[in-house]
Amino acid sequence: MNDRRGFLGMAGSAALLALTGCNNTPVIEIAPSQSEMLKENMINANKYFASSEETEMDAYIGRRGWEMLKLSNGTRVWEYQKGSGPQPQGDDHVKVCYSVEALNGQKVYDLVEDELVMGQCKDLPGLETALRTLHYGSRAKVVIPSAMAYGVVGDGDKISTRMVLVLDIQLIQKNN
C-alpha cells in the first residue's frame, strides 16, 4: 500500500501515463507546471539553434565578402546582376533557375528549373521572399535559414533536416 501511495504521489509532479477507452490507448498527461517547463525548454532550444544558425550564415557570407540584404524572415539576398524587368508582384507566375548548396559548400542540386506562383511557395517561403526583392532578369545569391526552407523535415531527398540553403538564382521571366 505504501508503495502505491508513493507512486501516486510522484505522479502528481511527473508525467502520468493513463489508460483510456476500451482499447487501452495510452495517453500522456503532463502537469501544467511541467508543460510550461517543457515549453520554455523548447523555446530556449530553438533560440539557441537559430542563433547558432545565424552565426554560421554570417560567417559563410563574410568569408565570401558578399554584400547581402537581410530580409525580415532572416533570408539574405545579394542581387549581383540586376535585371531590367519589374519585380514580381501579387500572384505572378515566374520562371527561375537555381542551384542549391549547403553551408559546407556541398552541392545539393546542380540546376533546378522551376515555375512558381508567387504566394504559393509553401516549401520555400525564403525563396519567395527573396524573389520579391529581385527584378526579372536578375541573378542573385540567396542564403535561406532552415526555418524558411524545409525546416526540421528536409525535402525527403537531398536536403537534410535543418539545412541552411545557399541558392544561386536567375529570375528569368514572368509567365501570366
Buried (B, 14 or more C-beta within 10 A) or exposed (E): EEEEEEEEEEBEEEEBEEEEEEEEEEEEEEBEEBEEEEEEEEEEEEEEBBEEBBEBBBEBBEEEEBEBEBBEBBBBBBBEEEBEBEBBEEEBBBBBBBBBBBBEEEEBBEEEEEEBEBEEBEBBBBBBBBBBBBBBBBBBBBBBBBBBBBBEEBBEEEBEEBBBBBBBBBBBBBEE
